[in-house]
Amino acid sequence: KGLPMSDEGTRKFLRFFWGSACEAERDTQYRVVIPQNLRAYAGINKEIVSVGVARRIEIWSRENYTVYQDSAGELDPGITARMAELGI
């Protein structure tokens, strides 16, 4: 809610993020089926990793998350600068 809507990059990101959203229902065992198009986008074939990020949950393929963790290292200076701009 606090992102600057006057920033074109913010609007572009939010369109991408929310434009890919879809409603999902849980089954009787409280499982949620991830639609095929989102599974394909995330490269999910079998195992997943769920990561809590603020008030959201990210769902990754285990393989992609392992690669991400191995390559993440320290925060990029551009990311930390953007966080400072947003007051984080």
C-alpha positions in Angstrom: 0.0 0.0 0.0 2.9 2.4 0.7 4.6 2.0 -2.7 4.7 5.2 -4.7 2.1 4.9 -7.5 3.6 7.9 -9.2 6.7 5.7 -10.0 6.3 3.9 -13.4 8.5 1.0 -12.2 6.2 0.4 -9.2 3.1 0.4 -11.4 4.7 -2.0 -13.9 5.7 -4.3 -11.1 2.2 -4.3 -9.5 0.6 -5.0 -12.9 2.8 -7.9 -13.4 2.4 -9.2 -9.9 -1.3 -8.8 -9.5 -2.1 -9.4 -13.2 -0.8 -13.0 -12.7 -2.9 -13.6 -9.6 -5.9 -16.0 -9.7 -8.4 -17.3 -7.3 -7.8 -20.8 -5.9 -10.0 -23.1 -3.8 -8.8 -25.5 -1.2 -9.8 -29.1 -1.2 -11.2 -31.1 1.8 -7.6 -31.6 3.0 -6.9 -27.8 2.8 -4.6 -28.2 -0.2 -4.5 -25.6 -2.9 -4.0 -26.5 -6.5 -1.6 -24.1 -8.3 -2.8 -23.6 -11.8 -0.6 -25.1 -14.6 0.4 -21.8 -16.1 1.8 -20.6 -12.7 3.5 -23.9 -12.1 5.1 -23.6 -15.5 6.2 -20.0 -14.9 7.8 -21.0 -11.6 9.3 -24.2 -12.9 7.5 -26.3 -10.4 7.6 -30.0 -11.3 7.5 -31.8 -8.0 8.8 -30.3 -4.7 8.1 -26.8 -3.6 9.5 -24.4 -1.0 7.2 -21.9 0.6 8.9 -18.7 1.8 7.2 -16.1 4.1 7.9 -12.6 2.8 6.3 -10.0 4.9 2.5 -10.7 4.7 2.8 -12.9 1.6 4.0 -16.4 0.8 6.3 -17.1 -2.2 6.1 -20.6 -3.7 9.3 -21.8 -5.4 10.3 -25.0 -7.1 12.9 -26.6 -4.7 15.5 -26.6 -7.5 15.0 -22.9 -8.3 15.1 -21.8 -4.7 18.3 -23.8 -4.1 19.9 -22.0 -7.1 18.7 -18.7 -5.8 20.1 -19.3 -2.3 23.4 -20.4 -3.7 23.7 -17.3 -5.9 22.1 -14.7 -3.6 25.1 -13.9 -1.4 24.7 -10.4 0.0 22.1 -7.9 -1.0 22.9 -6.0 -4.2 23.7 -2.3 -3.4 20.9 -1.3 -5.8 18.4 -3.2 -3.7 19.6 -1.7 -0.5 19.4 1.8 -2.0 15.8 1.2 -3.2 14.9 -0.1 0.2 16.3 3.1 1.7 14.2 5.2 -0.7 11.1 3.3 0.4 12.0 3.9 4.1 12.7 0.2 4.8 
